[in-house]
Amino acid sequence: MTDALAAGVDAGGTSTVAAVSRGGSFERLARGGPANATSRGPAAAAQTILETLRELIGAERPAALYVAAAGAGSAPTAAALEAALRAAFPGTRLAVEDDTRCALRAAIPSGPGAVLIAGTGSVAYAENGATRVRVGGAGHLLGDEGSAFAIGLAALKLLARVYDGRIEADATTALAAQAFAAPDRPALLAALYRPPLDVARIASLAPGVVALADEGNRAAAKLVQGAARDLAELLEAAVRRAGLAQSSPALAFSGGLLRENSMLSFLLETRVQGEIPGASIVRLREEPVRAALRFAEALLS
């Protein structure tokens, strides 16, 4: 199968990225919309993945497809997503997993290590030989501590307190009010509680909050400090459970919230290196989708 078509997909809560190779040679990639299989549902996530793939391959059928999907940490969700994709590509060698392993291997290609992913949601993942540990990733109702969603929601809670007269308005609450077109309490409640809950819209507040923290805004800085603490706890738990805490592990940061240097990344790195002796922070070597493409190519072996 020297000219076999392989496709790798990184489907996240903010965007979907697909890449293809032919005969082991990378060809191109395409980007699509959000495809979190938990928050959007497996059918909607599969549709977004298929639309993104069709931009690359048209009516072709890939010989192998590997999908790393946010929300696929749940076995039933992963199975439903896989079934939808198998229906579209019968005969394709197909694997669907959550997005943690691709994120790890995009930064640490082999060997033991751990990754913290902080985007719309949050999760930590560690590998140590045959041991694989996942911490967090429970979604916006039960988890996603320190995530963009958590930061955005915290900013909206501050805005609600402003409208109650409990705190003074500032740049952070003004950011939230503008983003949600909520000049008063009724408008805020209507925007937030109108179903379905718009997780991505709430998460979109986070970059602005982080930027305000970098500029010295006190309210934003407190939110960022709390997020750094929560994210560090996720990563530390994964490292500890994988038996890496005393082995000077390589650790990676991934996800849109940690892509740029900021007060958040600085506080997180400082705390992690203080709590885990000898830990080294490794930056991503490539986009996670390229790791997904390598996994797809391996399905052909």
C-alpha positions, 0 to 999 in steps of 0.5 A: 500500500505504498500510495495509501491515503492516511488521515489524522484528525484532532477534533477539539471543543474550539476547532477541528484540524485534519491532515492527510498523507499519501504513501507516508508523505504529508500532503496538506491539512484543513481546519473546521469548526468545534467537534467536542463529542460530549458537548455537541453530541457524537453525530454533530461531532462526526459531521464536522469531522467529515466536513473537514475531511472532505475539504482534503480528500473529496470523495476519496476513502482513506485507507486509515483514519485516526481521530483524536476527539475531545469528549471521547474519553467516555467509552460510549461516546467514543463508540458512537463517534466511531460508528458514525465515522465507520458508516461514512468510511466502510472498510477504512482502518479506523481508531477513535480515542480522546485527544490526550495521547496525541497532545502528549506525543506532539511534544514528547514523541516517545517514552514517559511523560505527561501533558496538560491540555487547557483549552475550552476544557481541561485534562491531564494525561501521563504515560509511564511504560504500560501505565496510562493515567487520565485526570480531569476531562469531566466536562463543564458540569463536573470538571474542566477546572482552570479551563477557558470555560472555567475562567469565562464563567468566573468572569460572568459570576463577577458580573452578576455580583456587580449587578447585585451591588456586591462589588464594583465594576472593572475592566474584567466585568466590562469585558464580560458585559460587552461579550454577552451584550448584557448591560444589566442583570436581566440581560445577563440571565437571559443570555446565559440561561437561554438553552442550550448552554453556549460553552464555547461562547463562555470559554471565548472570554478567557483570552481577554481575561488572561490579557487583562491579568497580564496588564495588571487588572486585579480581578483578572489576576485573581481568576488567573491565579485560581486557574493556574492552581487548578491546572497544576493540581490536574497535572500533578495528580496525573504525574503522581498516579503514573509513578513519575513524580520522583523521576524528573519527568518531561511535562508538556503544556497544550491547548489554546489557553497555554499556547502563548506565554502569559501570567497563566503559563508563568504561574503554572510552570512555576508551581509545577516545577516547585511541586515536581522535583526535576520536572522539565517543561517541553513545548509542542514540537508540532500540532497534535494533528501531526501526531494523529496522522502518524497514528493513522499511518501506523494503522497501515503497518 
